[in-house]
Amino acid sequence: MNRRGFLANSLRAASVLASSRTVSAQNEGDPTARVTIHTGRSGFPISPDFMGLGYEISSVARPGLLHPANRVYLQLVRTLGARGVIRVGGNTSDYATYSPAGNAVSAPTGTVVNDAVLDDLGGFLEASGWNLIWGLNLGTGTKAGAVAEANAVLASAGGRLLAFEVGNEPDLFEYAQLRKPGYGYEDWLAEHRLYKAALRGSNSVLSLAGPDVAIVTDWVSRFAADEGKDAVLLTHHYYRENQNPTSTIDKLLSVDPNLQPKLAQLHAASQSCGVPYRICEVNSFSGGGKPGVSDAFASALWVLDYMFTAAAAGCSGVNMETGVNQLGFISFYSPIGDDEQGHYSAKPEYYGMLAFSRAARGDLLDLDLETTSPNLKAYATRPNPKTVLLAVINKESQPLSVLAGTSGPIQTHMASVLRLEGPALDAKSGITLGEAEVTPTGTWHPARVERVPVRNAKVRVELRAASAAIIEIQAS
């Protein structure tokens, strides 16, 4: 029996129903899984800005991309949520410079941002309603350069700036040859404090986050103790692994044994100083992702499960990397597709994020999951006192049957289902949520929501192989 904590999202499916069908009555035979949602036991709340996207600074240097007039791209972001966080940083940020009136340049080790592209970004943030985390160049930069850049970013982003980070993945500086061998946490902390003093000398209330590490979670625990009272956010990165021949769909969909211990350590660090933590750079496989895996339907199921897993561990949000990467090409894992000719689209991973946005509002709820399938996951949330949302993710290559019910103040009265499906795990197109694709203009509305019969205060839902479903349960 697996007990998990879960999250709630208000899905007003019936009001936007284009068409509906009734699921057949409960099939004969025992279900593959049984879910009992404890509506009287709330877990962590889902932050309203949990949703996030992450960009290399080289993306910002591409004029017209993060611009309020880029209507389709703007709509794709807004479709994911009315609130969210954009994080700008990545490896390119430790080689980037700010030139107020210079030419903008997008390059792996020579990016230049100017006032024009920063003003565009500020307009994009205002139009989208999203906020900003910005990474400053510690790797090859100077304190004076960081102060000038920070003031320019603050002038453009205004109240939508959440925090600055000093350096990107400093725990890897030695390996990136940005610092001498032996560079460690104490070395970085000393530099961080020098930069902080310079930044605060220019703006005494400027907010900082950190340590923005790639791997060494101990840095976050130490930073929480050393700087937690003077930071607004603890930050860490996550990738399943470096993309290589072992980066398969099976590995992506299997449990990462390192993930839960890291999240538990991050939560403990957060609790120790009262500062939230965020996975501010994350995706499937690093280095731009694995073709045929990171850009396939499997990534939609993975990201839906990953985001719920992080939320259930007390994480305040995640930033899924998208767009041009540190190697100079559009990453295979990008949720928002970009043909670099001005055309943008929802890629497979986007659909998993969209499903999360519809299933993850309010408080997580405890549930009991009884199943013999290790690749079946379930998460529950409560968006309002009379609604429970249950997200069930079937990562198996065979169909599964789920019998779900509630215990506590809410008793099941009526239910409906919104499905996340694709032609196959390796499919790159034909993915739908609610039997509808995201439109070329970046909007989405479900085409079909299924009504589910309730028997003995329980609902039975048949999950197709490699699919997910959001089950909305209404109280009488």
N, C-alpha and C positions, 0 to 999 in steps of 0.2 A: 504494500500500500504506500503510495507516495502522497505526502501532504504538501501542498504548494500554496503560496499566497498569490493573489491575483488582483486584477485591475478592472475598472469599469468604463464603458464608453456608451454614450447615448446614441442609439441607432434608431432614428425615426423612420424605419423602413416602410411602414404601411403608408405614410403620407406621400412618399415619393415613388410608390410602386407603379411601375409601368405595366406590369402584368404579374400574375401570381399563379402558383399551382399548389395544390395540397399534396403533401407527402403521404404516401400510402400508410395505412395503419401499421402498427408494430408487426414486424416480421416474426415468424415462428423461430424458436431457438433462442439460446442465450446470447446476449450482446458480447462483443469483444471487450468492452470496457464499461465501467460504471463510474459516474461522477456524482458526488454529493457536494453541493455548494453550501457552505455554512454562512448564511446571510447575516448572522449575528456576530461574526468574527471578522473585523476589518483589519487589513494589513496596511502597507504603505500607500499613501495617496500618490496618484500620478500627477506630476507637475504639469501645469498647463502648457509649458514650453519644453516638454520632454523631447518633442520632435526636433531634429536638427540635421543640417547638411554641413559638410566640411569641404573646404577648398584650399588648394595651394594658393599662395599669394600670386603666383603666375596667372591664375584665373582672373584675379582682380585687374591685372595689367592688360587684359584683353578688352579694349574699348567696346562698349555696347553690350557686353555679356550681362553683368550684374547692373543693369540700367533700368529705370522705371518704364522706359518706352519699349523694352523687350517684352512685349505683352504675353507671348506664349510661355516664355520661361517664368515670368512673374506668376502667371496663372498656375503653372505646374507646382510652384512653391506654395502658393496659397491653397491649392487643392489638398495639400498634405496637412494644412492646419492654419487656423487664423493667427496662431502664435507659434513661435519656434525660435531656434538659435542658429545663426550662421557663424561658423568658426573659420577664420582665415589664418593659415599658418603653413604647416608642412615643411618638408625639407628645403623647398625653395626659399622659405622665409629667412633662413640663416645664410643666404647669399644675396639677398635682395637689398635694394637701396631706395630711398625716397628722394625724389628731385621735384620740387614744387612745380616748375614750369618745363621740366625736361620731357622728352618723348617717352611714352609708356612702352615698356619692353617686357614681353613674356618669354622667359627662357629658364631652363633648369638651374643655371648657376649665374644668371645675370639679369634677373628681373628688376625692372624699375617701375615704381608706381609714382604717379604725379597727382596734383590736386584735382585734375579733371576726372580721373577714374575714381578717386576717393569720393568726390562729390556725387558721381554716378551711383556708387555703392550706398551712400547716405540716402539718396532718393529711392533706391531699390528697397532698403530697409524700411523706410517710411511707408512705401506703397504696399509692401508685403505684410507689415505688422510684426516682423521678426527682429530679433536683437542680435548683437555682435560680440564675439570674442576675437581679439586680434593678437597675433603672435609677432613679437619684435625680434630683430636680428641680434642674437647673442653670439652666434657662431663666428661671423666675420665682421660684425658691426662694431660700433662705438657707442658710448653713452650719449654723446652729443647727437649722433644720428638717430638713436632711439627716441630721445626727447623730441626732436623735430618731427619725427614720424608720428609719435603718439599724439602730439598736439594737433597735427593735421587730421589724423583719424578722428580724434575727439571733436574737432570742428565740424567734420562732415557727418559723423554718426550721431552726435549730440546725446540725448537721453537714451538712445538705443544701444549704446556701448555698455556691455556688462563688465568686461575686464580685459586687461592686457596680460599676455603670457610672455615671459622672458626666456627666449630660446625654445627650440623645437627638439624634443627627444634628447635632452642633454645627457641622459644616461648612455647614449651611443656616440657622444662627441669624440671619444677616444677612437672608436672604430671608424668613424667618418673622417678621421684625421683633422678634426677641428680643434683638438686639444692634444697635448702630449700624453704618452702612456701613463696610466695611473690616475687619470682624472676621475674624480669621484664626487659623491654628494657634497662633502664639505667644500670642495673647490667651487662647485656650481653655486652653493648657497652664498658663499662670499661674493661671487659675481652678481647673483640675484640682488643681494642687499645693496651693492654699489649702484646697480641700475635703479633699484627702487628709490634710493636717496636722490639720484639725479632726476628721476621722473616726478617724485613728490616735490622736489624743489621747484619744479615748473607748475605743478598742479597738486596741491596738498591733499585733495580728496580722491585722487585717481585710484581706481580699483585694480587689484592684481589677482591672478589665478596661477596655479602651478601644482606640481613641478613639470607637468606635461611630458611625462616619461613614456617610453615605448614598452619597456619590459620590466624594469626593476621596481616593483611595487613598494619595496621597503622605503624608497625615496619619498613616496607619498605619505607614509606613516611618519617619517622623520620631519617632513615639511609641515605636516599637521601640528606636530609638537613645537617646531621652531617658529613657524610663521602663520599658523592657523588662525590666530586671533587678529591677524592683519591681512587676511586674504578673504575673498568672497567665494572662492570655488577651488576645489581640489580636482586636478585633471590628470588623465591617464589615457593611453591609446590601447587598441586591441585589434589584432588580426589573427585569424585561425592559424596561419603559418606563412612563411615566405612562399610565394607561388613556385612550384617545382613539379616534377612528374608525379609526386604522391598527392598533389592537391586535386583530389577527385570529388565527384558529387557525393560519393559514400562518406568520405571524410568530412565534407562540409556539413552533412546532415547528421553525422554522429555526434555524440556528446564529447566536448572538449574537456578532458579531466582537469585542465589547468584553470578553466574559467571560473567555476564557483569559488575555489579558494582565493583567487584574486579579488573577486567581488566582495567576498566576506572580509578580506583585509581592508579593502577600500571603505566598506561600510563602517568597520571599526575605527578607521582613521577619521572618518567623517563625524562619527559619534563623539570621538575624543575631543574635538575642537568646536563642534557645533556648526561646521561649514559643510554644505552639500558637496557631493562629488559627481563628476560628469566624465563619461567616456567621449572625449572631444574629437577623437579621430578613430574611426573604426570602419572596417569592411571585411570581406571574406578572406582573400589572400593578398598579401602586400605585393608591391611592385606592379600595381595596376590590375591585379586579379589574374585568374586563370581563364583563358578563352575556352568556351564550351562548358564552363562551370559557373564562374562569377557572373556571366551574362545570360544565364539560362534560368528557367522557371524554378529550379532548385534553390536559387538565391532568394526568391520570394518567400519560400517556406522557411529558409534559414533565418532571414532577417526578422520575420514575424516572431519566431521563437526566440531569437537573440534579444530583441527589444523587450519582450515580456520577461525573459530571464533577468535582464539588467534591472528592470523596474521592480521585480519581485525581490531583488537584493538591495533595494533602497536607493538605487541610482537616480539622480535627478534628471538625466537626459543623455542622449547619444547623438553624435554627429556623424552621419554616414558620408564617407568621402565620395566625391563626384567630380567629373570634369577632367581637365588636363592634370597630369600627375608630374612628379619630380623628374620623370624621364622624358617629358615633353609630348606625350600622346594622351588621348582621351582614354581613361581607364576602362577596362572591360567591366568592372564592377559598378560603374556609374549608374545610379538610379535614374538620372535624367540624361537621356541620350543627346549627343551634340555631334552633328556631322561636320562642324566647323565651316559650314556654308550658311549659317543663320537658321538652321532647322533643328528643332528640339522635340523630344518625345519621351514618353514614359517607357522605361525599360523594365525587364522582369522584376528586378529588386524593388522598383518603385511600387509595384502592386502589393508587395508584402508590407511596405511602409504605410501605404494607404489603408490596408486592412487593419493595421495596428491603430491608425488614427481613428478608425471607426469603432474599435473594440476596447480602447484604453483610455477611458475617462472616469474620473471619480476615484474611489478607493479600491484597492485590491481586496479580494475576499479569500479566506481560507477555503480549500476544498480537499476532498479525498478522491484520489484517482486510483481505481483498482483495474489493473490491466496486465496482460501477459506480453504486451507489445512495448518494447523499450523505446520505440520511435513514435509513440503517441504522446503528445503533450497537451495539457489543458490549463487554461488560465481564466479566472473569473473576476469581473469588476462590477461596481454598482454606480451608475451615473446619477440615480435619484432613488428615493426610498422605495419605489414600486417597480424598479427595473433592474434586472441582472443581465449582464452580457457574459457569455461563455465562449471563449475562443478555443477551438479544438484543432490541433495540427496533426495530420497523419503523414508522417514521412516514410511510411512503409510502401512497398510496391504492390500491395494488395488492399482491397477495400476493408474497412472496419466498421463495426456497429457500436454506437455509443448510446447508453441509456443515462440520462441526466435528470437530476432533481435537486430540490433545495431543502434545507432544514433551517429553522429559525423564523424570524418575523415574516419573511416573504414565502408564500406558497404559490407554486406554479399554477397559473390560470390559462394563459395562452402563450404561444411561442411562434417565432419565425426564424428563418435561416437565410444567411447571406453567404455565398460560397466563393472561395478563392480557388481557381482551377486553371490548368494549362494542359495542352495536348500531351506533354510528356515532361519528365524532369529536365531533359536537355533542350526543351523547346525555347526558342528565342522570341517567338511571336505567338499570337493567339491566346495570350493570358487574359483572364477576365476576373473581375470582382463583381458579384451580383449579375453575372452573365453580360457584363458591359465592359468595354475597353475605355481607357482614357481617350478623350477625343483629340484630334489634331490641334485644337485650341487650348488644350490643357485642362479641360473640365471633365468631371465624371459624375454620373448618376446611375444608380442600379437599374438594370432593365427587368430584373426578376428577383423577387423575394419569396421564398417558399413558406407557406403556413404549415405548422407542424401540429398534429393532434396531441392533446394532453390526456394521458390515461393514468389514473391513480397518482396524480400530481407529478408525473414524470413525462419526459419527452424522449423519443428514440429517433436518432438521426443516423442515417447511413452515410459514411464518408467514402468517397471514391478513393482509389489508390492515389497517393501523392497529391493530397489536396488539403484544404483547411476550410473551416466553417465558423462563422460567428452566429451564435444562437442567442436571440433576444428573448428573455423570459419576462413576462409581465405578471404582476400579482393581481389577484382579484380585488 
